[in-house]
Amino acid sequence: MARENGVFKFEQPRFNIYDDHDSDNINAMEYWHVILRQKKYVFFAFIIISLIGLPIIYSLTPIYQATAKVVVDSNQSKLVGLDVESVGGASIDFKVNTEVEIIKSNKVHLRTIRDLQLWNSVDYNRKSLKEKLFSLFATEETESANSIFRTYSDLSGQDLMGYLKALSTNISVSRSRGTNVIAISALSPSAERAADIANNITRSYLSEKVESKADSVREAANVLRNQLNKLSEEIQDYEHQVENFIQEQSSKVNSPEVRLELEKLRAEITIRVDSKLTKTLQLSQIDRATVSRDYSLLTSLSGDQQADALYAQYQTISQQLRAPVLNNNDRFSLEQELAKIDANFSELAINLSNNLNEGINDTQAKIDTVRTARQKLFSEQNLPQDVSLALYRLTTDIESKRKLYKIESSKYSEVEQKIGILIPDVRVIATAFPSRNPIKPNKKLLTVALVIAALFAGVVLAIIRDKLIGGFTSSEQVKSVLGIRPISIIPRHEKAGEDNAILNSPLSRFSESIRMLRVGLDNSKPEIDENTGQLARVIAITSTLPKEGKTTTSLSLARSYALTGKKTILVDLDFRHPAVYSRLGLEKSYGLQDFIRDDADISTLDNVMYFESATGLYVALSGSTQKMATDILVQSASLDMVLEKFKAEYDIVIIDTPPVGFVVDTQIIAQKVDQIVYAIKHASTSQKNILAGMNYIHRAKDTLPISTIITQQDDAQASHYGMHGAEYSYYYSN
């Protein structure tokens, strides 16, 4: 209470008798009870998701990983005497990062694809989901056509790009932090295949480095070779100039003997140059004959009797091979003999080439000796000054070109030697080995996740079913959807109809909820027209579907009214499935259905009546089940006469009606009553069906007061809904 202007006034109560569940604990318990109510849907969702998910998880292809490691080490090249510039700090970081990108390059990957023939590997020719679906209808011919072995030359550019993309997806290259170590990892459904790919990527990378360096060295060698050839041509040109100069100026030599000697030396040079040219032409012929397998020319160039015999044998075998009838064994033997002859001619060509090269080098040495002697003889003569100066300039130019040629020749030899001993500045420190266990998928973890997801989905389905589809669970929910707050929430009482809970358990939650229903109806009773003289109130109890507690509520409410001293009668108008008989422990006999069908006299109405002495309740029994449409009975004038009699003789008339969602009887009865109680089974009947049932009643009589109740609430939940909170349990007993 609060004091205002000296007057005490009651404040608005701070508790909500309908309990809106604001606390977290109550919400948690509420959802727990939702799960218990909808446990079959939780179980159903869990089983369905598990049956779908588990086969998928355990059919997933295991993926294995294998890792090879290399280290960038410039000192390795120094072990064989190769000078490599040392790097450090930021430079080595840049170099290691560069090596990582080289390993990732398409050139290295293409080499691995070619070496391992990945295009014929199963894991690199997986079918898409669409192809798998179509393969279900494929014939054996189609399957065999799809499994044809292909070579590298059979692949198109698009094929190679696809395999490059697949390989790049399954390859990871990373640098270990703070080190010069590079890890090369490969993924594959096969542990052995993963190791092969990782090791082959490593080998391909090292080979590419060696070949790249070799190409660079060969390019340098080609440059040096071209320079040497150019210098050689320049030296030869200078030598010809010197020879021509001496020939032109020989007339200025005073001694006839010297002039004769100079001429002899010139003639000797000419003879030896011609000999060198002849040998050079022979060498060219030998090379051409070797390539074209012209063994006749090789034989003639050799001038050897053994070569003649070898060529004769070659001709004989070749003629035998051209024979039209020749078995495979003989052909194989002849081909073997012919291969030996080819090898002998190749060896002969090599020997001839070596001999000619030696002869050419010897002849060139003699030419150089004669030229030097001729130049020396000419320079020692008493020559005019201008001639001596011109000869000096020519000989000086030749010497400088020869020195330069010697230097470049030394460089060329050094470069040629490096080609054979190139070593990459990277070495392998760990070879990839097949792994025993796959890295993914983690089937145990996925199974646990699936179980959690299945349970969560089941809980979500239960909440959706309970809150949106499965029915009403709280008075606030009923109020928000129907616009009518329930006047009572009746807990489940298994023997409420049989053991007369109103009388035998007056302090139970069930009995209190019936009394709350009675008081709510009294508070909302319609005004009675005094001119009609009607004293009794006619209250109908209905529901949407069977087994929603309608009959139990009707009987208990009627007993509650009777116990208050009001003359009360319960009228069973559920002609399709009368249940009041069984609740009272009676056998079905003559009842209202028979009375109406026989159009009996109103004076015989007592034949359908039953009196319950313990409560003072009168019951108008329904009678045996009819096989005819019961709406005819409900609409009959006889029933109207019976109801008028009851209104005149009783204070309260309670009518147990059929479910409004199944038959039209209740819509007809609604036109004959003053109030109607709509029973809603807790967390069961769908909201859509309840709304439809309420609309049926409104269409039958739109001015009819409708009260709602929630029935069959679990006893364990009674502490969370309605007035029956745990704090009030002290006042109730079972």
DRENKOLDO-821229 format. One record per residue (C-alpha): residue in one letter; x, y, z. Coordinates in steps of 0.25 Angstrom, whole numbers, plus 2048, in hexadecimal, padded with zeros to 3 digits. Each point is the difference from the previous one (the first is absolute). Example, Ala and Ser with C-alpha at 12.3 -4.5 7.8 and 13.67 -1.06 7.14 Angstrom:
A8317EE81FS80680E7FE
This chain:
M800800800A80480E7FER7FB80D807E7FB80C7F8N7F980C806G7FE7F880DV7F97F57F9F8057F27FEK7FF7FA7F2F8047F37FBE80C8007F6Q8007F87F3P8047F2804R80F7FD7FCF7FE7F27FDN7F97FA7F3I7F77F5803Y8027FB7F2D80F800802D8078067F4H80E7F9803D80980B800S80B7F9807D80B7F87F9N7FE7F4809I7F17FF7FCN8038027F1A80B7F5801M7F67F7807E7F58047F6Y8087FB7F4W8047F3808H7F17FD801V7FE8047F1I80B7F57FDL7F97F6809R7F28037FAQ8067FF7F1K80A7F5803K7FB7F87F5Y80380B7F6V80E802806F8037F17FFF7FA8007F1A80980C7FCF80C7F9807I7FE7F37F9I7FD8067F2I80C809801S8097F5805L7FC7F67F6I80380A7F5G80C806806L8087F4805P8017F97F2I80480D7FAI80B80280BY8057F27FFS8008007F1L80980C7FFT80D7FD7F9P80C80180AI80A80A7FCY80F7FD803Q80B80A801A80F7FE7FDT80B80B802A80E8017FAK80A80B805V80B8087F9V80A80A805V80680C7F8D80F7FE802S80A8087F7N80C7F9807Q7FC7F37F8S8058057F3K80D804807L8047F2803V8037FD7F2G80780D7FDL7F58087FAD80180F804V7F2804805E7FE80E806S7FC7FE80EV7F3807805G7FA80480DG7F6808808A7F58057F7S8067FA7F4I7FF7F2805D7F2803804F7FD8057F2K8077F47FAV7F87F6809N7F38067FCT8048007F1E8037F1801V7F27FE807E7F98077F4I8097F77F6I7FB7F3806K7F28057FES8028037F2N7F97F97F5K80D7FC7F9V8037F780DH7F27FB801L7FF7FC7F1R80D7F8802T7FA7F980BI7F37FD7F9R8087FB7F4D8097F7809L7F57FA808Q7F68007F5L7F5806809W7F68007F5N7FF7F1801S7FF80180FV7F27FD806D80180B80BY80280B7F5N7F57FB7F7R7F580080AK7F28027FBS7F780C803L7F37FD807K7F98027F3E8097F67F9K7FE7F680CL7F18017FEF8017FD7F1S80A7F5803L7F57F8806F7FA7FE7F3A80D7FE7F8T8027F47F8E80D7F7801E8048057F3T7FF80F805E8087FC80DS80B7F97F8A80180C7F6N80280980CS80B7F8806I8098007F3F80F802803R80580D7FAT80E8067FEY80580E802S7FE8037F1D7F17FD801L7FE80B80AS7FA80D7FCG80480E805Q7F3800808D8037F2806L80D805805M7FA80C806G7F67F8807Y80B7F6806L80980C803K7F4806808A7FE7F3807L80E7FE804S80280E805T7F47FE809N8067F4806I80E806801S80480A80BV80E806801S80480880CR80D805807S8027FD80ER80080C808G80E806803T8087F57F8N8047FD7F2V7F87F3800I7F57FF7F5A7F57F5803I7F97FA7F4S7F37F9804A7F77F77F7L7F27FB802S7FA7F47FAP7F67F5803S80B7F77FFA80C80180AE80A7FA7F6R7FB80A7F6A80180C809A80F7FC803D8037FE7F1I7FA80D7FDA80880780BN80D7FA7FCN7FE8027F1I7FD80E802T80D801808R8087F97F5S7F98087F5Y80480D807L80E7FC802S8017FB7F1E7FA80D7FBK80A808808V80C7F77FAE7FA8017F2S7FE80F802K80E802804A8057F77F5D7F88087F6S80680D805V80E7FA7FFR7FE7FA7F2E7FB80E7FCA80D806805A8087F57F9N7F98037F3V80380F802L80F7FC802R8007F67F5N7FB80B7F6Q80A809805L80B7F57FEN7FB7FE7F2K80080F7FDL80E801806S8057F47F7E7FA8067F4E80780D803I80D7F9803Q7FF7F87F3D7FD80D7F8Y80C807807E8097F47FCH7FB8017F1Q80380F801V80E7FD804E8027F57F6N7FB8097F5F80980C805I80C7F7800Q7FD7FC7F2E7FE80E7FBQ80D805807S8097F47FDS8058077F4K80780B809V8087F5806N80E8017FBS8057F1801P7FB7F77F5E8027F4809V7F680680BR7F68037F5L8017F27FCE7FE7FB80EL7F4808802E7FA7FB7F4K8027F1805L7FA80380DR7F48067FAA7FE7F47F7E8017F780CI7F6808807T7F77FF7F4I8027F1800R7FD7FE80FV7F38097FFD7FB7F87F5S8037F3808K7F880680CL7F48047F7T8007F27FAK8007FA80ET7F580A804L7F77FC7F5Q8027F1803L7FC80380FS7F48067FBQ7FC7F47F7I8027F780BD7F7808809R7F58007F5A8027F17FDT7FF7FD80FV7F3807801S7FA7FA7F3R8067F3803D8078007F2Y8097F4803S8058007F2L80680E801L8067FC80ET8067F47FAS8078077F4L80580B809S8067F680AG8077F87F5D8017F4809Q7FE7F27FCQ7F87FD80DA7F780B7FDD7FE7FA7F2A7FC7F3807L7F780680AY7F98087F5A7FE7F37F8Q7FA7F980CY7F780C802Q7FB7FF7F2T7FD7F1801I7F880280DS7F880B7FBQ7FC7F87F4Q7FC7F4808L7F7809809R7F98047F3A7FC7F27FDP7F17FE7FFV8007F3809L80780280DN7FD7FA80EN80080980CN80C7F9806D8098017F4R7FC80F7FEF80380280FS80E7FA7FEL8038087F3E7FC80D806Q8097FD80CE80C7FE7F6L7FC80C7F9A80080880DK80E7FB802I8058057F2D7F980D803A80880180DN80D7FC7F9F7FE80B7F5S7FD80A80BE80E7FC806L8068017F3A7FB80E7FDI80580480EN80E7FB7FDL8008067F2S7FC80E806N80A7FF80BN80B7FD7F6L7FC80B7F7N7FF80A80BE80E7FC805G8058027F2I7F980D7FEN80680580DD80E7FB7FCT7FF8067F2Q7FC80E807A80C7FF809K8097FE7F4I7FA80B7F9D80280980CT80E7FC801V8038037F1R7F980D800T80880480CA80D7FC7FAR7FC8087F3Q7FD80C808K80D7FF808L8087FF7F3F7F980B7F9S80280980DE80F7FE801Q8038067F2N80480E7FEL7F38067FCP7FB80E7FEQ7FB80780DD7F28017FBV8007F17FDS8057FC80DL7F6809808A7F47FA7F8L8057F2803Y80280380ER7F2806802L7FA7F37F9T8087F6809T7FD80880CD7F18007FDI8017F17FEE8077FE80DS7F5808808K7F57F87F9R8077F3804K80280480EL7F1804801Y7FC7F37F9K8097F880BI7F980880BE7F27FD7FAS8037F27FES8047FE80EK7F3806805Y7F87F77F6S8077F4805E7FD80480FV7F18027FCE7FF7F37F9Q8067F980CK7F5806809I7F57FB7F8G8037F2805I80280380FL7F4809802I7FA7FF80EP7F4807805D80180980CV7F57F8807R8017F3806V7F57F6805I8007FE80FA7F37F8802T7FA7F67F6A7F17FE800F7FB7F3805P7F27FA800S7F880480CR7F87F5808N7F5809804P7F880A7F7I7FF80E804K7F28027FCP7F57FD802N8007FF80FK7F47F6800K7FF7FF80FL7FF80F801L7F68017F5T7F87F5806V80080880DA7FC80D7F9L7F57F87F8V7FA7FB80EI80080E805A7FA8067F4A7F67F47FFL7FC80380FF7FF80F7FDA7F87FE7F4G7F77F7808V7FE80B80BV7FD80A7F6L7F67F87F9A7FA7FD80EI7FF80F803I7FA8037F3R7F67F5801D7FD80380EK7FF80F7FFL7FB8027F2I7FA7F37FBG7FE7F780BG7F6808809F80080A80BT8087FF80DS7FD80C808S7F580A802E80880B7FAQ8017F87F3V7F17FE800K7FE80F802S80A8047F5V7F97F77F6L7F27FF803G7FE80D808I7FA7F880BR8077FD80DP7FD7F3806I7F880080DS8077F4805I80B7F67FDI7FC7F2804P80C7F7803R8007F17FCH7F87F780AE8007F27FBK7F47FB808A7F980D801G7F37FA7F9E8007F3807D80380380FN7F980D801A80C809802I7F780C804L7FA7F880CN80C7F7803S80B80A7FEP7FA80D803L80E807803S8077FA7F3R80580A7F5F7F67F97F7S7F4803809E80580F803S8018027F1I7F17FB7FER7FC80A80BM80880B7F9L7F87FC7F3R7F3801807V80380D806G8058067F3L7F37FB7F9D7F880780BN80780D7FFS7FE8007F1K7F17FB800P7F78077F6E7F4808805I7F37F8801D7F48077FAE7F680180BN7F48007F7T8037F17FCG8007FB80EQ80D7F87FCL8087FD80DA80A7F57FBR80C8037F9V8047F67F4I80F7FE7FFA8057F77F5I80E7FA801T8077FD7F2S80E7FE7FAT8067FF7F2L8047F1801P7FC7F4808K8087FD80DE80380E803G7F97FF80EK7F38057FCT7F77F5807T80980080DT7FF80F801S7F18007FDL7FE7F580BS80980780AL7FA80E7FEA7F27FA802R8047FA80DS80680C804Y7F38087FEA7F87F5807L80980180CT7FD80F801G7F27FD802K7FB8047F2K7F77F67FAT8087FB7F4I7FE7F77F5L80B7FA7F6V7FA7FD7F2D8087F77F7L7FD8047F2D80D7F97FAF7F77F77F9R80B7FA7F7H8097FC80BP7F980180EA80A7FF80BV7F980480DY7FB7F2801S80E7FA802R80480C809L7F47FD80AG8027F17FFL7F37FD7F9E7FC7F77F5K7FA8077F3S7F17FF800Y7F48087FCG80480F7FFL7FD80D7F9Q8037FB7F2D7F57F6802F7F780A806I80180A7F5R8007F57F5D7F37FA806D7FA80E802A7FC7FB80ED7F780780AI80780B808S7FB7F980CT8097F47FEL80D808800D8037FB80EN8047F37F8V80D8067FBM80480780DY80A7FB80AF80280680EE80E801807S7FD80080FA80E803804T80080E7F9G7F18027FEL8028017F1Y7F67FC7F5V8047FA7F3A7F97FE7F3L8067F47FAS8028007F1G7FC7F17FDS8067F67F6T8088057F4Q7F88037F4K8037FC7F1M7F980C7FBA80480E7FET7FF80680ED7FE80E7FBI7F17FC7FDL7FF7FD80FV80680D805Q7F78087F7S7F37F9804A7F5807808S8017F580AL80D804804D7FC80F801M7F47FC809V80A7F8809L80980C801E7F5809804K7FB7F680BF80F800805K80180F800A7F3801808E8047F680AY80F802803D80980B803I80C7FB7F8V7FF7F87F3I80E7FA7FBI8007FA7F2D80B7F77FCT8018027F1P8077F97F4P80D8067FBV7FD80C7F8G80B7FC7F6F7FA7F37FCV7F18017FFV7F680C7FFD7F87FC80CT80780A809Q7FD80B7F6I7F17FD802I8017FF80FA80780D801Q7F48077FCK7F87FA80CV80A80480BD80480C808Q80F7FE801I80A7F67FAV80D7FB806Y80B7FD7F5A8097F5806I80F8017FAK8097F4802H80D805806A80B8007F5S7F87F77F7T7F68057F6S8058097F5Q7FD80F801K7FA7FF7F2N7F67F6804I7FC80780CL7FE80D7F9A7F77F97F6G7F87FA80BM7FE80E806N7FB8057F3Y7F67F57FFI7FA80480DH80080F7FCR7F97FD7F3A7F57F8808K7FE80B80AD80980D800T7FA80580DL8037F4808P80A80280BI80C7F77FFS80A7FC80BT80C7F87FEI8087F6809I80D7F97FET7FE7F1804Q8097F4803Q80C808804D80B7F8805D80080080FA80F803800Q7FE80C7F9A7F5805808S80A808808H8038087F4Y7F28047FBG7F4806805M7FE80380FH8057F2804G80F805802A8097F9809E7FE80A80AY7F27FC802S8027F1801Y7FF80180FY7F18027FEY7FE7F47F7S8007F1803N7FF7F47F6
